[in-house]
């Protein structure tokens, strides 16, 4: 038994009529970056320059001209995720015209260490499939920008793309997503009202090509710094998907969203609900984040 999120008690069973028969793995343009508890995406050798607004990669200092926008993104990131390693359960439900198409239940462990002048950053995530039954004990591992998928039916883990679809409107990159203030340069471009809350509207542009999504328009509540909505754009500036953050309640020492609705930008009536539960602080041994160890994890 690994612990709270990787429990030996077994997963909650879902209705058989709603369980997908196979894992959907198909090519998808990278357009969304929305996990409630995101994996930070600083480069492997990023080191803090001593100021949270500036980081050094090798001899290169990351620039952030709009300091107000950067501070807003940092505060919204801390609403979405804590600063320590943690785990949670993730229930994915795909809908078409309000009818359930398929479901998956995952257990996710995230480890990250913020870079400091003395300690390099670390960013890893381990995902275990709990339901449907056909996928139970399949696993996905993220180490920085590299992903592996393991199934007991195969002998070895295989490399996969962040752009491959996991279920519905959710791709692999969504499960191992980014801490936005590391991965994107942000600019405050305006203000809007969403759900009777006055919000900052920010434009985020990725710093590096390996970051999954080129551009994000992001709304953050001014009073609470809660993330409210995000729109994700392709490299051709086409709206691909929209994420709406909901169900804010206490978890891991702060109020955080526990549901994200992902709307398909190009397919009317298609959306996926991401439901988060059981979050707790937990750090796994180093071995669990090695591709060669995946077959030993139960």
Buried (B, 14 or more C-beta within 10 A) or exposed (E): EBBBBBBEEEBEEBEEEBBBEEBBBEEBBBBBBBBBBBBBBBBBEBBBBEEEEEBBBEEEEBEBEBEEBBBBBBBBBBBBBBBBBBBBBBBBBBBBEEEBBBBBBBBBBBBBBBBEEEEBBBBBBBBBBBBBEBBBBBBBBBBBBBBBBBBEEEEEBEEBBBBBBBBBBBBBBBBBBBBBBBBBBBBBEEEEEBEEBEBBBBBBBBBBEEBBBBBBBBBBBEEBBBBBBBBBBBEEEEBBBBBBBBEBEEBBEEEBBBBBBBBBBEEEEBBBBBBBEEBEEBBBEEEBBBBEBBBEBE
